Amino acid sequence: MKISILLPYKENFSPVYPGAVSLFVNDTVKESKFKNNIIVYGNTDYKKTFNCNYRNIPLSKLKLRFTSQSKKYIKEFTKIESNEKSDLIEIHNRPNYLYDLIPLIGKRNYILYFHNDPLTMLGSKTINERKFLLNNTYKILFNSNWSKKRFVEGMQSKFINSEKLSVIFQSAKKK
């Protein structure tokens, strides 16, 4: 099984200046029984990255008019994914990425992780956006019951009770 983990654009997957998502992903990958089949994709300017299978998606520093760096990032990832198809694609904290990925590489086994309030994020603010996410993901994971509760706010019980929704509590690892 090949697993691709797509970090948020500008998330530093580096011990030099890591983001919270990078710390979580690094710790999770190290403990996973699939660690040899996981590739973490991201974009960082730091030379030193965490010690796992990481591929940087470099982007041109030229800012083109009307072109978002995040959209270019997704487009570069889809080029890789088209040539090296994954069985599972994890997307961390960027529900809006699915709106670009699905038209470019089609329906896949997507897992979406929420590390923050879903109702404040592009792509999951409205009920219709959240229904889209439920209909186009294999699983949606939350770091707390509170964030899961926020995701289902205002939705019908068939969505609230979906087996696709789970909580995985993040915690510090004992040394």
C-alpha positions in Angstrom: 0.0 0.0 0.0 1.4 3.4 -1.0 0.4 6.4 1.1 0.9 10.0 0.2 0.7 12.6 2.8 0.1 16.2 1.5 1.1 18.9 4.0 -0.4 22.4 3.9 1.6 24.6 1.6 4.3 26.5 3.6 4.2 23.9 6.4 7.9 23.4 7.3 8.6 19.7 7.6 11.8 20.5 9.3 13.2 20.2 12.9 14.5 23.7 12.4 11.2 25.5 12.5 8.4 22.9 12.4 4.7 23.6 12.3 2.2 21.6 14.5 1.0 19.6 11.6 4.6 18.6 10.7 5.3 17.5 14.2 2.1 15.4 14.3 2.9 13.8 10.8 6.5 13.1 11.7 5.6 11.3 15.0 2.7 9.4 13.3 4.8 8.2 10.3 7.6 7.0 12.6 5.1 4.8 14.5 3.2 3.6 11.5 3.5 0.0 10.3 3.3 1.4 6.8 6.2 3.9 7.3 8.2 2.3 4.5 5.3 3.0 2.1 4.6 6.6 3.1 5.9 9.6 1.3 5.3 13.0 2.9 4.9 15.9 0.4 5.4 19.5 1.3 7.1 22.7 0.4 9.9 24.1 2.6 13.0 26.2 2.0 14.8 24.5 4.9 17.5 22.0 3.8 17.2 19.8 6.9 13.9 17.9 7.0 12.6 15.3 9.4 14.1 11.8 9.0 11.4 10.1 7.0 10.5 9.7 3.3 10.0 13.4 2.4 9.7 15.0 -1.1 9.8 18.7 -1.4 7.6 20.3 -4.0 9.6 23.3 -5.1 7.8 26.2 -6.6 9.1 29.1 -8.6 9.6 32.2 -6.6 8.1 34.3 -9.4 4.7 35.4 -8.5 2.5 35.2 -11.5 -0.6 37.4 -11.6 -3.8 35.6 -10.7 -2.0 32.4 -9.8 -2.1 31.2 -6.2 1.0 29.5 -4.8 -1.3 26.9 -3.2 -3.0 26.1 -6.5 0.5 25.7 -8.2 1.5 23.5 -5.2 -1.6 21.2 -5.8 -1.0 21.1 -9.5 2.7 20.0 -9.0 1.5 17.3 -6.6 -1.1 16.0 -9.1 1.7 15.7 -11.7 3.6 13.5 -9.3 0.4 11.6 -8.3 -0.5 10.9 -11.9 2.8 9.2 -12.5 3.1 7.5 -9.1 -0.5 6.7 -8.1 -1.1 6.3 -4.3 -3.6 3.9 -2.7 -4.3 6.5 -0.1 -3.9 10.3 0.0 -3.9 12.1 3.4 -4.6 15.8 3.3 -3.8 17.8 6.4 -5.8 20.9 7.4 -6.6 22.0 3.9 -10.2 20.9 2.9 -10.1 23.2 -0.1 -7.3 21.1 -1.7 -9.9 18.4 -2.4 -11.8 20.8 -4.7 -8.7 21.0 -6.9 -7.4 17.4 -6.5 -10.6 15.6 -7.5 -11.0 17.3 -11.0 -7.3 16.7 -11.7 -6.7 13.1 -10.5 -10.3 11.9 -9.8 -11.9 10.1 -6.9 -9.4 8.4 -4.7 -9.2 7.2 -1.1 -8.7 10.6 0.5 -8.3 11.0 4.2 -8.8 14.5 5.5 -7.3 15.6 8.9 -8.7 18.6 10.7 -6.2 20.1 13.2 -8.3 23.3 13.6 -11.8 24.6 13.6 -13.4 23.3 10.3 -15.9 26.2 10.2 -13.1 28.7 9.8 -11.3 26.9 6.9 -11.7 27.4 3.2 -13.7 24.4 1.8 -15.6 23.5 5.0 -17.4 26.6 6.1 -20.8 25.8 4.7 -23.0 22.8 5.1 -22.8 22.1 1.4 -19.0 22.2 1.5 -19.0 19.7 4.4 -21.4 17.4 2.6 -19.0 17.5 -0.4 -16.1 16.5 1.8 -18.1 13.6 3.3 -19.1 12.4 -0.1 -15.6 12.6 -1.5 -13.4 11.2 1.3 -12.8 7.8 2.7 -12.4 9.2 6.2 -12.4 12.5 8.0 -10.3 12.7 11.2 -10.4 15.3 13.9 -7.9 16.1 16.7 -10.8 16.6 19.2 -14.4 16.0 19.8 -14.9 19.7 19.8 -13.6 20.0 16.2 -15.8 17.1 15.1 -18.8 18.7 16.7 -18.0 21.9 14.8 -17.8 20.0 11.5 -21.3 18.5 11.9 -22.9 21.7 13.3 -26.2 22.3 11.5 -26.1 19.0 9.6 -28.7 16.2 9.5 -28.3 13.2 11.7 -27.3 10.9 8.8 -24.2 13.1 8.4 -23.6 13.6 12.1 -23.6 9.8 12.7 -21.4 9.0 9.6 -18.9 6.3 10.2 -16.5 8.3 8.1 -16.0 10.8 11.0 -13.5 9.9 13.7 -11.4 11.5 16.4 -7.7 10.8 16.9 -6.5 12.7 20.0 -3.0 14.2 19.6 -0.8 13.9 22.5 2.9 14.2 23.5 4.8 11.0 23.3 6.6 9.7 26.4 10.3 9.2 26.0 
